Amino acid sequence: MDSAEIEVFLTLAEELHFSRTAERLYLPQSRVSRLVASLERKVGGALFERTSRRVTLTPLGQQLADRLGPAYAEVNAALGEARDSARHIEGSLRLGCPIVVGGPALSLLLERFATRHPDCEVTLHDQLLMDPYGPLRRGDVDVLVNWLAVDEPDLTAGPAIEHRDRVVVVGLGHRLAGRKSVSVEELAAEETHGNEAGIPAALFDAIIPPSTPSGRPIPRTYPLRSSEDSTAAISKGLIVHLSAADVPIYQRSDLQVIPVPDLPPLPLGLIWCTAHENARIRALAAVARETKTPSASR
């Protein structure tokens, strides 16, 4: 049954006048007549008695109107509630934030969002580095703040909130320690992390490229087990680690952070499940697009 047929039928059952029904629904009267005739064919009987002077419901038409009217009202109410929910900015928004992405840009975004939408509470939730998208898909968080290197068909990569310059983290006894900068080509001679943890390939490759721009492989051998194990291995000189500027866990006295100027900055931004998008997520993304922050560098 066509929704247009239902709407015309119920309106005509109320108005009992073809011309007024057409005016009320902004339809040509001929269209009203065709839709009524189509519904009568589907039902298998006349729904209205028509004379030159008046229109009345047949018993069959009255029976259908009595049953269909409340059901159609419920459908419209459900659709209205869904539309209201889709536009609703009040409520809560849960942001997943790995330890490596915090900083002034995120703080500025949250401050401006709170000013714009004071009735929406934003809460921050610690996020595992090894499973960045799992909490999104499970519905544990609404938005992930992470590097925008997403190759997942069910996820939307939203706006960037900043771009972080690239660095390499080394121990103080490493041969590169003390340098003011390092070329990515030099890293072909250094071992770094492998991806045994199963981090999404596009994300891992954005952080640690598999090769230099000239095509020389960057050895990715040391298993990435945890941030603590990683920093210990770097400190001991077992590996170097490509990262982004201003990552808190690498601000340690036994590590040195050295710029890698020939690698492009990493964009940091918002990611969410496409199917879970709602008005609160769209509002946060809108504020992020308006919030301009300079690239982080160190």
MOQUIMO-V442333 format. One record per pair of residues at least 24 apart in sequence whose ideal C-beta (glycine too) atoms are under 8 Angstrom apart, sorted by the first residue. I is the first residue (numbers start at 1). J is the second residue. If there is no record, write none. Layout:
# MOQUIMO-V442333
<<I,J> <I,J>>
This chain:
# MOQUIMO-V442333
<<1,39> <1,42> <2,35> <2,38> <2,39> <4,35> <5,35> <5,36> <5,38> <5,39> <5,42> <6,39> <6,68> <6,72> <7,72> <8,32> <8,35> <8,36> <8,39> <9,35> <9,36> <9,39> <9,47> <9,64> <9,65> <9,68> <10,65> <10,68> <10,69> <10,72> <12,36> <12,48> <12,55> <13,57> <13,61> <13,62> <13,65> <13,69> <16,54> <16,55> <16,56> <16,57> <17,55> <18,55> <85,278> <85,279> <86,278> <86,279> <87,279> <88,278> <88,279> <88,280> <89,117> <89,119> <89,120> <89,279> <89,280> <89,283> <90,119> <90,120> <91,119> <91,120> <91,121> <91,280> <92,120> <92,121> <92,122> <92,123> <92,280> <93,120> <93,121> <93,122> <93,123> <93,142> <93,143> <93,280> <93,281> <93,284> <94,122> <94,123> <94,125> <94,140> <94,141> <94,142> <94,143> <95,122> <95,123> <95,124> <95,125> <95,141> <95,142> <95,143> <95,144> <95,145> <96,125> <96,126> <96,127> <96,132> <96,135> <96,136> <96,140> <96,141> <96,143> <96,144> <96,145> <96,146> <97,124> <97,125> <97,126> <97,127> <97,144> <97,145> <98,126> <98,127> <98,128> <98,129> <98,132> <98,145> <98,146> <99,126> <99,127> <99,129> <99,227> <99,248> <99,249> <100,129> <100,227> <100,243> <100,244> <100,247> <100,248> <100,249> <101,145> <101,146> <101,147> <101,268> <102,248> <103,162> <103,246> <103,296> <104,293> <105,161> <105,162> <105,268> <105,291> <105,293> <105,296> <106,145> <106,161> <108,291> <108,293> <109,161> <109,284> <109,287> <109,288> <109,291> <112,287> <112,290> <112,291> <113,283> <113,284> <113,287> <116,283> <116,287> <117,280> <117,283> <120,280> <120,283> <122,284> <129,197> <129,199> <129,227> <130,197> <130,198> <130,199> <130,224> <132,199> <132,200> <132,203> <133,200> <133,271> <136,271> <136,272> <136,273> <136,276> <137,273> <139,276> <142,272> <142,276> <142,278> <142,280> <142,281> <143,270> <143,271> <143,272> <143,281> <143,284> <144,270> <144,271> <144,272> <145,268> <145,269> <145,270> <145,271> <146,203> <146,268> <146,269> <146,271> <147,203> <147,206> <147,207> <147,244> <147,266> <147,267> <147,268> <148,267> <148,268> <148,269> <148,271> <149,202> <149,203> <149,205> <149,206> <149,207> <149,266> <150,200> <150,202> <150,203> <150,271> <151,200> <151,201> <151,202> <152,200> <152,202> <154,273> <154,274> <154,275> <155,271> <155,272> <155,273> <155,274> <156,271> <156,272> <156,273> <156,274> <156,277> <157,269> <157,271> <158,269> <158,270> <158,271> <158,272> <158,285> <158,288> <159,269> <159,270> <159,285> <159,288> <159,289> <160,267> <160,268> <160,269> <160,288> <161,268> <161,269> <161,270> <161,288> <161,291> <161,293> <162,267> <162,268> <162,293> <162,294> <162,295> <162,296> <163,265> <163,266> <163,267> <163,268> <163,295> <163,296> <164,244> <164,245> <164,246> <164,265> <164,266> <164,268> <164,295> <164,296> <165,244> <165,245> <165,259> <165,261> <165,265> <165,295> <165,296> <165,297> <165,298> <166,242> <166,243> <166,244> <166,245> <166,259> <166,260> <166,261> <166,263> <166,264> <166,265> <166,266> <167,242> <167,243> <167,244> <167,245> <167,257> <167,258> <167,259> <167,260> <167,298> <168,240> <168,241> <168,242> <168,243> <168,257> <168,258> <168,260> <169,234> <169,240> <169,241> <169,242> <169,243> <169,250> <169,255> <169,256> <169,257> <169,258> <170,234> <170,237> <170,240> <170,255> <170,256> <170,258> <171,234> <171,235> <171,236> <171,237> <171,254> <171,255> <171,256> <172,235> <172,254> <172,255> <172,256> <173,237> <174,237> <174,240> <174,256> <176,240> <176,258> <177,256> <177,258> <178,256> <179,258> <180,258> <180,259> <181,258> <181,259> <181,260> <181,261> <182,258> <182,259> <182,260> <183,260> <183,261> <183,262> <184,209> <184,212> <184,213> <184,260> <184,262> <184,263> <185,212> <185,213> <185,214> <185,216> <185,262> <187,212> <187,218> <187,240> <187,242> <187,260> <188,212> <188,216> <188,217> <188,218> <188,219> <190,218> <190,219> <190,239> <190,240> <191,219> <191,220> <191,221> <191,222> <191,238> <191,239> <191,240> <192,218> <192,219> <192,220> <192,221> <192,222> <192,239> <192,240> <192,241> <192,242> <193,220> <193,222> <193,223> <193,224> <193,230> <193,239> <193,241> <194,220> <194,221> <194,222> <194,223> <194,224> <195,220> <195,224> <196,223> <196,224> <197,223> <197,224> <197,225> <199,224> <206,266> <207,242> <207,243> <207,244> <207,266> <208,241> <208,242> <209,242> <209,263> <213,262> <218,242> <231,255> <244,268> <244,296> <245,296> <245,297> <245,298> <246,296> <246,298> <257,298> <259,297> <259,298> <265,295>>
